[in-house]
Amino acid sequence: MRTAANPEPGLDYLVTLRAPLSTGAAVEVRYVPDREVLDAAALGAYLDALPGQDAAGPEALAALLLGDLLNELLPRWVRVAVTPPPLGELTQSIVMEDRRPGWDNPPLLARLAPL
């Protein structure tokens, strides 16, 4: 995972990245950056390099991705969603979220579509 300097570190803004996995699953990352932003082009390469991608299940993939983002990016707020391929009529989505203690921006987060 590669990062770059945030061009506007004093501003709260939302970044959304979506990527398909070779397994047919999809990943969505939303975050409010602090000092660093994620190199969007590198996200696909990072996901392709994950061993087995979602072999351990979508929950394990979401937890792994969230942990890596928290360690590398140190965002103010981050949400990871993993949506496996549908199983017939059954659809599933795993969502994990974290925020820095003391950080809150209700008007910004209110813009997010409900899950």
Secondary structure as the mmCIF struct_conf table of DSSP 4:
data_model
#
loop_
_struct_conf.conf_type_id
_struct_conf.id
_struct_conf.beg_label_comp_id
_struct_conf.beg_label_asym_id
_struct_conf.beg_label_seq_id
_struct_conf.end_label_comp_id
_struct_conf.end_label_asym_id
_struct_conf.end_label_seq_id
STRN STRN1 THR A 3 ALA A 5
BEND BEND1 PRO A 7 PRO A 7
TURN_TY1_P TURN_TY1_P1 PRO A 9 GLY A 10
BEND BEND2 LEU A 11 LEU A 11
STRN STRN2 VAL A 15 PRO A 20
TURN_TY1_P TURN_TY1_P2 SER A 22 THR A 23
BEND BEND3 GLY A 24 GLY A 24
STRN STRN3 ALA A 26 VAL A 32
BEND BEND4 ASP A 34 ARG A 35
STRN STRN4 GLU A 36 LEU A 38
HELX_RH_AL_P HELX_RH_AL_P1 ALA A 40 ALA A 49
BEND BEND5 LEU A 50 LEU A 50
TURN_TY1_P TURN_TY1_P3 PRO A 51 ALA A 56
HELX_RH_AL_P HELX_RH_AL_P2 PRO A 58 LEU A 73
BEND BEND6 ARG A 76 ARG A 76
STRN STRN5 TRP A 77 THR A 83
HELX_LH_PP_P HELX_LH_PP_P1 PRO A 84 PRO A 86
STRN STRN6 LEU A 87 LEU A 87
TURN_TY1_P TURN_TY1_P4 GLY A 88 GLU A 89
STRN STRN7 LEU A 90 LEU A 90
STRN STRN8 ILE A 94 ARG A 99
TURN_TY1_P TURN_TY1_P5 PRO A 101 GLY A 102
HELX_RH_AL_P HELX_RH_AL_P3 PRO A 106 LEU A 109
TURN_TY1_P TURN_TY1_P6 ALA A 110 ARG A 111
BEND BEND7 LEU A 112 LEU A 112
HELX_LH_PP_P HELX_LH_PP_P2 ALA A 113 PRO A 114
#
